[in-house]
């Protein structure tokens, strides 16, 4: 609710959920529709060689996924490797900031359920209105997956040195995108939007599934997790490398039937087929295809590693549950600070000034709460007192002559080290692996990774849905 109680104020103030809904429907949705309309598919390849400039109207599911209930293909943004892209999606990032604030609130105080309720179909609406609203929701949440995934996959390609000819500037942009201090508002926001879209889609479909009369729409929306996994596998370019077989070519009659029912668009036939004949006269439809930007197996392996890292992040790094009061928020904020400190120190000794950078990764609310805690410890340096306390708890101070003192991670704190933690670089994780204490024969076995932190109750389902997906299980 608004903190302003002046009834004479001419400005209508929105709650956090209302602002997020307005941003998604009036800003993000309109922009996505314009971008989708500007992307047009190209004719299917006339031979087995897929050119980097071609754009498929749909993406094929694997036979593994179709055997577990998905369609043979799915609608996706027609996208080629030559398509211009930007690391900056300002409307999406603002919507992510709004949605984070919504997730901080309990259900009784305008939380995430209130936001999702605004997308529900009116029970008194006609069948036509219901179908229209469901299609609008589906298009919005599909775009909320598609556009962040484009950026995430392109960043993975740059890290794999596929864009090396574009110069070191590309690598610098990826560093700013994926590492502190900007990662919270860039990469983290993109990952959160993908998670949010999947949760909203799954929650809405569960409520409407029994009442949906359009079979094609029900089947398509009901496979939200399978759609995301398939989208990621294609965008990262590892579909064929994983040994998947394209489902449309295994059941031509079903493929034609699903196209006619409107589940996904048909591919444009090439003017001339591989034998040099006029393919437009053929009754056989053109098949969807897949493309990889990799030129050798080393690139494929790197992209697969990036994809599996993203899957782990989607499962483990979920929004926290809303705090019931300030004291609980303080406990959770301190836990998040401690986690950042541990992983910074895991890669090697750090000076105090280097450790100060962790404050840029925490949210403003966490920083404010930690400052309030710091006032009780050291009123003269409230902002640094909480960090100092965390360093004393998990680190050991090493004094150096003629150089700044450094902090090293205590051996007892290594049990909290997560090899997949996303706020330090791959090289930092390699250093951490070298620094990690060796297992002692008479000591308890150290866990490979700590248990994931508690998450928002609506996001908990992602851990179940993603780890149970047939395509993801086939990958590992």
C-alpha positions in Angstrom: 0.0 0.0 0.0 1.0 3.6 -0.6 2.7 5.4 2.3 0.8 8.6 1.2 -2.6 8.9 2.8 -3.5 12.3 1.3 -6.9 11.7 -0.4 -6.5 15.0 -2.3 -3.3 13.8 -4.1 -4.2 13.8 -7.9 -1.6 11.1 -8.7 -2.8 7.5 -8.4 -0.1 5.5 -6.7 0.3 1.8 -7.6 1.2 -1.0 -5.2 4.3 -3.0 -6.0 2.2 -5.8 -7.6 0.2 -3.3 -9.6 3.4 -1.5 -10.8 4.9 -4.9 -11.8 1.8 -5.9 -13.7 1.6 -2.5 -15.5 5.3 -2.8 -16.5 4.8 -6.3 -17.8 1.6 -5.6 -19.8 2.1 -2.1 -21.0 5.9 -2.1 -21.4 7.5 -5.5 -21.8 4.6 -7.1 -23.6 4.3 -4.3 -26.2 8.0 -4.2 -26.8 8.1 -8.0 -27.2 5.2 -8.0 -29.7 7.0 -5.5 -31.8 10.2 -7.4 -31.8 8.4 -10.7 -32.6 6.6 -9.1 -35.5 9.9 -7.9 -36.9 11.4 -11.4 -36.9 10.5 -13.4 -40.0 11.5 -17.0 -40.7 13.4 -18.0 -43.8 12.9 -21.0 -46.1 14.2 -24.3 -44.8 17.7 -25.3 -45.9 17.7 -27.1 -49.2 20.4 -29.5 -48.0 21.7 -31.0 -44.7 24.0 -28.0 -44.3 22.3 -25.3 -42.2 23.5 -21.8 -42.9 24.1 -19.4 -40.0 21.7 -16.8 -41.6 18.7 -19.1 -41.7 15.8 -18.7 -39.2 13.5 -21.6 -38.3 9.8 -20.8 -37.6 9.8 -23.4 -34.8 12.2 -25.5 -32.8 11.9 -29.3 -32.9 11.5 -31.2 -29.6 13.7 -34.3 -29.2 12.2 -37.8 -29.4 12.9 -38.1 -25.7 10.7 -35.1 -24.9 7.9 -36.1 -27.3 7.7 -39.6 -25.8 6.9 -37.9 -22.5 4.0 -35.8 -23.7 5.3 -32.7 -25.5 4.4 -31.8 -29.1 6.8 -32.5 -31.9 7.9 -28.9 -32.1 7.3 -25.5 -30.5 6.9 -21.9 -31.6 10.1 -19.9 -31.0 11.4 -16.5 -32.1 12.9 -16.9 -35.6 16.5 -16.2 -34.9 19.8 -16.6 -36.8 23.3 -16.4 -35.6 23.6 -13.1 -37.6 20.7 -11.5 -35.6 21.8 -8.3 -33.8 21.4 -8.4 -30.1 22.1 -6.3 -27.1 23.1 -7.0 -23.5 20.7 -4.3 -22.4 17.0 -5.1 -21.9 16.0 -2.1 -19.8 12.2 -2.8 -19.6 12.9 -6.5 -18.7 15.4 -5.4 -16.0 13.0 -2.9 -14.5 10.3 -5.5 -14.5 12.7 -7.9 -12.8 13.4 -5.2 -10.1 9.7 -4.8 -9.5 9.1 -8.5 -9.4 11.9 -9.0 -6.8 10.1 -6.5 -4.6 6.9 -8.3 -5.0 8.6 -11.6 -4.0 9.8 -9.9 -0.8 6.2 -9.5 0.3 4.0 -12.1 1.9 0.8 -13.2 0.2 -1.3 -11.1 2.6 0.7 -8.0 1.8 0.6 -7.9 -2.0 3.0 -10.8 -2.7 3.6 -12.8 -5.8 0.2 -14.5 -5.7 -1.5 -11.1 -6.1 0.6 -10.5 -9.2 -0.3 -13.8 -10.7 -4.0 -13.3 -9.9 -4.0 -10.3 -12.2 -3.2 -12.7 -15.1 -6.0 -15.1 -14.3 -8.9 -15.5 -16.7 -12.2 -14.2 -15.4 -14.5 -17.2 -14.6 -17.5 -15.3 -16.1 -15.7 -14.5 -19.4 -16.9 -16.1 -22.6 -14.9 -18.9 -24.2 -13.5 -16.4 -26.8 -12.4 -14.0 -24.1 -10.8 -16.8 -22.1 -8.9 -18.1 -25.0 -7.7 -14.6 -25.9 -6.5 -13.9 -22.4 -4.7 -17.3 -22.3 -2.9 -16.6 -25.5 -1.9 -13.1 -24.3 -0.4 -14.7 -21.2 1.3 -17.4 -23.2 2.9 -14.8 -25.5 4.0 -12.6 -22.7 5.7 -15.3 -20.6 7.2 -17.0 -23.7 8.9 -13.6 -24.5 10.0 -13.3 -20.9 11.9 -16.6 -21.5 13.0 -16.0 -25.1 14.7 -12.6 -24.8 16.8 -13.1 -21.6 17.8 -16.6 -23.0 19.1 -14.9 -26.1 21.5 -12.8 -24.0 22.5 -15.7 -21.8 23.3 -17.9 -24.8 25.2 -15.2 -26.6 27.3 -14.5 -23.4 28.1 -18.2 -23.3 29.2 -18.1 -27.0 31.5 -15.2 -26.3 33.1 -17.0 -23.3 33.6 -20.0 -25.6 35.7 -17.7 -27.9 33.2 -18.0 -30.8 33.1 -14.2 -31.2 36.8 -13.8 -30.9 37.1 -11.8 -34.1 34.9 -9.1 -32.6 37.8 -8.1 -30.4 38.4 -7.9 -26.7 35.5 -5.5 -26.2 33.0 -8.4 -26.4 34.8 -10.2 -23.5 34.8 -7.0 -21.5 31.0 -6.7 -22.0 30.5 -10.3 -20.8 32.6 -9.6 -17.7 30.4 -6.6 -16.9 27.3 -8.6 -17.6 28.1 -11.7 -15.6 30.4 -10.6 -12.7 30.1 -8.1 -9.8 29.2 -5.4 -9.4 26.8 -5.2 -12.4 25.7 -8.8 -12.5 22.8 -8.3 -10.1 21.1 -6.0 -12.5 22.1 -7.8 -15.7 22.7 -11.6 -15.6 21.0 -12.3 -12.3 17.9 -10.3 -13.5 17.8 -12.3 -16.7 17.9 -15.6 -14.8 15.3 -14.4 -12.4 12.9 -13.4 -15.3 13.2 -16.9 -16.8 12.4 -18.4 -13.4 9.5 -16.0 -12.9 8.0 -16.7 -16.3 8.1 -20.4 -15.7 6.5 -20.1 -12.3 3.7 -17.8 -13.6 3.0 -20.1 -16.5 2.9 -23.3 -14.4 0.7 -21.7 -11.7 -1.8 -20.3 -14.2 -1.9 -23.5 -16.3 -2.5 -25.6 -13.2 -5.6 -23.5 -12.3 -7.0 -23.5 -15.8 -6.0 -26.9 -17.2 -9.3 -28.6 -16.5 -11.3 -25.8 -18.1 -9.3 -25.3 -21.2 -11.1 -26.4 -24.3 -8.4 -25.7 -26.9 -6.4 -28.9 -26.9 -3.4 -27.4 -28.7 -3.1 -24.5 -26.3 -3.4 -26.8 -23.3 -0.7 -29.2 -24.5 1.6 -26.3 -25.4 1.3 -24.4 -22.2 1.3 -27.5 -20.1 4.9 -28.2 -21.2 6.4 -25.0 -19.8 9.4 -26.7 -18.3 10.0 -28.9 -21.3 9.7 -25.8 -23.5 12.3 -23.9 -21.5 14.7 -26.8 -21.5 14.3 -27.3 -25.2 14.7 -23.6 -25.9 18.0 -23.6 -23.9 19.3 -26.7 -25.6 18.7 -25.1 -29.1 19.9 -21.6 -28.2 23.2 -22.9 -26.7 23.6 -25.0 -29.9 24.1 -28.4 -28.4 21.0 -30.3 -29.6 22.8 -32.5 -32.1 25.9 -32.7 -29.9 23.9 -34.4 -27.2 22.7 -37.0 -29.7 19.1 -36.0 -29.7 16.9 -36.9 -32.7 14.4 -34.4 -34.0 10.9 -35.6 -33.2 9.0 -34.1 -36.3 10.8 -36.5 -38.8 9.7 -39.5 -36.8 5.9 -39.0 -37.2 5.0 -36.9 -40.3 1.2 -37.3 -39.9 1.3 -36.1 -36.4 3.5 -33.2 -37.4 1.1 -32.1 -40.1 -1.8 -32.4 -37.7 -0.2 -30.2 -35.1 0.6 -27.6 -37.7 -3.0 -27.6 -38.9 -4.3 -27.3 -35.3 -2.2 -24.1 -34.9 0.2 -25.4 -32.2 3.2 -24.0 -34.1 3.8 -22.5 -37.6 4.8 -24.5 -40.6 8.3 -24.0 -42.1 8.7 -22.2 -45.4 9.6 -24.6 -48.2 12.9 -23.9 -50.1 12.5 -22.9 -53.7 14.8 -25.8 -54.8 15.4 -29.0 -52.9 18.7 -30.8 -52.6 18.1 -32.6 -55.9 17.5 -29.4 -57.8 13.8 -29.9 -58.2 11.0 -27.4 -57.5 10.2 -28.2 -53.8 7.1 -26.1 -53.7 5.3 -28.7 -55.7 6.0 -31.4 -53.1 3.3 -32.5 -50.7 5.9 -33.2 -48.0 6.2 -30.3 -45.5 9.5 -28.7 -44.7 11.0 -29.9 -41.4 12.2 -27.6 -38.6 15.9 -27.7 -38.0 18.5 -26.9 -35.4 21.7 -24.9 -35.6 25.0 -24.7 -33.7 27.5 -21.8 -33.8 30.3 -24.1 -32.7 32.8 -25.1 -35.3 34.6 -27.9 -33.4 34.0 -30.2 -30.5 35.9 -28.0 -28.0 33.4 -25.2 -28.6 30.5 -27.7 -28.2 31.9 -29.0 -24.9 32.4 -25.5 -23.6 28.8 -24.6 -24.5 27.5 -27.7 -22.9 29.3 -26.9 -19.8 27.8 -23.4 -19.8 24.3 -24.9 -20.3 24.7 -27.3 -17.4 26.0 -24.5 -15.2 22.9 -22.4 -16.1 20.6 -25.4 -15.3 22.2 -25.7 -11.9 21.8 -22.0 -11.3 18.1 -22.1 -12.3 17.6 -24.9 -9.8 19.7 -23.6 -6.9 19.6 -19.8 -7.0 16.0 -19.0 -6.3 14.4 -16.0 -4.7 14.3 -16.2 -0.9 11.1 -16.6 1.1 9.6 -13.2 2.3 10.7 -12.2 5.7 8.0 -12.1 8.4 9.6 -9.2 10.3 12.8 -7.1 10.4 14.7 -9.5 12.7 14.2 -12.4 10.3 15.2 -10.1 7.4 18.4 -9.2 9.3 19.2 -12.9 9.7 18.7 -13.6 6.0 20.7 -10.5 4.9 23.6 -11.6 7.1 23.5 -15.1 5.7 23.6 -13.7 2.1 26.5 -11.4 3.1 28.4 -14.4 4.7 27.9 -16.4 1.5 29.4 -13.7 -0.6 32.4 -13.3 1.7 33.1 -17.1 1.8 33.2 -17.4 -1.9 35.3 -14.3 -2.4 37.9 -15.7 0.1 37.7 -19.2 -1.4 39.6 -18.1 -4.5 42.5 -16.7 -2.4 43.5 -14.1 0.2 41.9 -10.7 -0.2 42.5 -7.3 1.2 39.8 -5.5 3.1 39.3 -3.0 0.2 38.8 -6.0 -2.2 36.2 -7.5 0.2 34.2 -4.2 0.3 33.0 -5.0 -3.3 30.6 -7.6 -1.9 28.3 -4.8 -0.8 27.5 -4.0 -4.5 26.0 -7.4 -5.0 23.5 -7.3 -2.1 20.2 -5.5 -2.6 19.7 -2.0 -1.2 17.3 -3.4 1.5 19.9 -5.9 2.6 22.5 -3.2 2.8 20.2 -1.0 4.8 19.5 -3.8 7.3 23.1 -4.6 7.6 23.9 -1.0 8.3 21.4 -1.0 11.1 23.1 -4.1 12.5 26.5 -2.4 12.1 25.4 0.6 14.2 25.1 -1.7 17.2 28.7 -3.0 16.6 30.5 0.2 15.5 28.4 3.4 15.3 31.3 5.2 13.6 31.5 2.7 10.7 28.0 1.2 10.4 28.4 0.2 6.8 31.6 -1.7 7.3 30.9 -3.2 10.7 28.7 -6.0 9.4 31.4 -7.0 6.9 34.1 -6.8 9.5 32.1 -9.2 11.7 31.5 -11.6 8.9 35.3 -11.6 8.0 36.2 -12.3 11.6 33.8 -15.2 11.7 34.9 -17.0 8.5 38.3 -15.6 7.9 41.7 -15.2 9.4 43.6 -11.9 9.2 47.2 -12.2 8.0 49.4 -9.2 8.8 52.0 -8.2 6.2 54.9 -5.9 6.6 54.9 -3.1 4.1 51.7 -4.3 2.4 47.9 -4.3 3.3 46.7 -7.0 5.6 44.9 -9.9 3.9 42.1 -12.2 4.9 42.2 -16.0 4.3 39.2 -18.4 4.6 39.1 -20.6 7.7 39.1 -24.3 7.1 35.8 -24.7 8.9 34.1 -22.4 6.4 34.9 -24.5 3.4 31.8 -26.6 4.0 29.8 -23.6 2.7 31.7 -23.3 -0.6 29.5 -24.0 -3.7 31.5 -24.8 -6.9 28.6 -23.4 -8.9 28.3 -20.1 -7.2 27.6 -17.5 -9.9 29.1 -14.4 -8.4 32.7 -15.4 -8.9 34.4 -16.2 -12.2 35.4 -19.6 -13.6 39.0 -18.8 -13.0 38.2 -17.9 -9.4 36.5 -21.3 -9.0 39.6 -23.0 -10.4 41.7 -21.2 -7.8 39.2 -22.3 -5.1 39.4 -25.9 -6.2 43.2 -25.7 -5.8 42.9 -24.0 -2.4 40.3 -26.3 -1.0 41.6 -28.4 2.0 42.4 -32.0 1.3 40.1 -34.6 2.9 41.6 -35.9 6.1 41.3 -39.6 6.8 39.9 -39.2 10.3 37.6 -36.2 9.5 34.0 -36.2 8.4 33.6 -36.1 4.6 33.2 -32.6 3.2 30.1 -32.1 1.1 30.7 -31.3 -2.6 28.3 -28.4 -2.2 26.1 -27.1 0.6 22.3 -27.5 0.6 20.5 -24.9 -1.4 19.2 -22.0 0.6 15.4 -21.8 1.4 13.4 -20.3 -1.5 10.1 -18.6 -2.1 7.3 -21.2 -1.8 6.1 -20.6 -5.4 9.6 -21.1 -6.8 10.2 -24.3 -4.9 8.5 -26.2 -7.7 11.3 -25.3 -10.1 13.7 -27.7 -8.3 11.2 -30.5 -8.8 10.1 -29.7 -12.3 13.6 -29.1 -13.8 15.2 -32.1 -12.1 12.3 -34.3 -13.4 12.4 -33.1 -17.0 13.1 -35.9 -19.4 15.4 -33.9 -21.7 17.5 -32.6 -18.8 17.8 -36.1 -17.4 18.9 -37.4 -20.8 21.6 -34.6 -20.9 23.2 -35.8 -17.7 
